[in-house]
């Protein structure tokens, strides 16, 4: 396109301009198509100043830490809450924790597509306002049913950061630099649940209600930050706003963007956008296989998180305050994993791209193949040392290994889906979040029965065998993912 990258015609009857390409081939440029004003257009989120990008990513990453923090921070306070409400059912005790994660499974079906219709910013603003209200309300409940309902609603609306945060990273960071920032963002969903009980243990010693009051206060502060400082980062929506402005200024109603069909506010387009994550799950083997793979890992994480309290209180006689500290080892393992992946993710991608000549999304999975076996090792160490009441430091070493392996499974998978689906990253991530959250919600409900029937030794060995059985999934994606992407490319 000659001159400005945005060709705007005020003449409703304007014809398409003809431009002579270097190859002498005649190409046509639509004069009514609204695009960026050149490759360095400052309104393009990819061209935001570095400080603006970092500020936006810091806000989104903080939300992605805060919301998952609330999923497990309540775990140490569950026994006192059950006592206060006069209920001794162990399955319900696990359910009041996992119901929050069940909300994570449903919310992305709505908020992910909405962010691709109305932009990221407004979705974050509305969701954080409601999340704060539901969380504060949960801390003031007087009965078990209302607590479960508010926990579910908080998880549902709070899932925004998990569903569209990765898309926000992809909005402003090019693929060759994306791994480092994306993995820092993804630290929240694994580190948050791991360290939440550490804080929750001390708060619950005062009252389980203080867990919700603290999270509610923090989320209220972040809601203000979102309203004041979070810019719109979704490029297609920024162009949509630009097209609307130009239509008003020029009177040319034919002006449009190439994404206009996805920006319509009609019910038909809304439903189409909501269906997109499900369509990806059904029609893309990559999304389906990797989502199931992560779901099993995520479910295992929450199964362990919901049973650590009883294990270390009953087996090792930890106090309510001290039992929260038992989660630190997993958090440290997660931190080691994230530092490793941040240091090497982009480096591996660029090194492999230099050899192949193409920055293939599958290169993101290399670190998963190397580090994920730590999950299986951790399960075996933790399970059998708890079974035989070996000194508490040894099972904590096992949970450290678990932290390394679980994050190494979770993070590269999401990075892979984001790189593979670019402008549909939010929908792909929503699909993955939905499936993995179902695993995180329901697998923990089986935890007490598994350990009661098999003990911690064979119970965790069973989990290790399941992880071993699904280990070929990322190997398949690493070697065959490119051909699968080309063969199964659903029209979205």
Secondary structure as GFF3:
##gff-version 3
##sequence-region A 1 492
A	DSSP	beta_strand	17	20	.	.	.	ID=ss1
A	DSSP	beta_strand	26	29	.	.	.	ID=ss2
A	DSSP	three_ten_helix	45	47	.	.	.	ID=ss3
A	DSSP	alpha_helix	50	72	.	.	.	ID=ss4
A	DSSP	three_ten_helix	75	77	.	.	.	ID=ss5
A	DSSP	alpha_helix	78	84	.	.	.	ID=ss6
A	DSSP	alpha_helix	90	118	.	.	.	ID=ss7
A	DSSP	alpha_helix	120	138	.	.	.	ID=ss8
A	DSSP	alpha_helix	144	158	.	.	.	ID=ss9
A	DSSP	alpha_helix	160	172	.	.	.	ID=ss10
A	DSSP	alpha_helix	175	185	.	.	.	ID=ss11
A	DSSP	alpha_helix	187	206	.	.	.	ID=ss12
A	DSSP	alpha_helix	209	229	.	.	.	ID=ss13
A	DSSP	alpha_helix	235	250	.	.	.	ID=ss14
A	DSSP	three_ten_helix	260	262	.	.	.	ID=ss15
A	DSSP	alpha_helix	267	283	.	.	.	ID=ss16
A	DSSP	alpha_helix	285	314	.	.	.	ID=ss17
A	DSSP	alpha_helix	320	325	.	.	.	ID=ss18
A	DSSP	alpha_helix	328	356	.	.	.	ID=ss19
A	DSSP	three_ten_helix	361	365	.	.	.	ID=ss20
A	DSSP	alpha_helix	366	371	.	.	.	ID=ss21
A	DSSP	alpha_helix	373	387	.	.	.	ID=ss22
A	DSSP	alpha_helix	392	421	.	.	.	ID=ss23
A	DSSP	three_ten_helix	422	424	.	.	.	ID=ss24
A	DSSP	alpha_helix	425	470	.	.	.	ID=ss25
A	DSSP	alpha_helix	472	487	.	.	.	ID=ss26
###
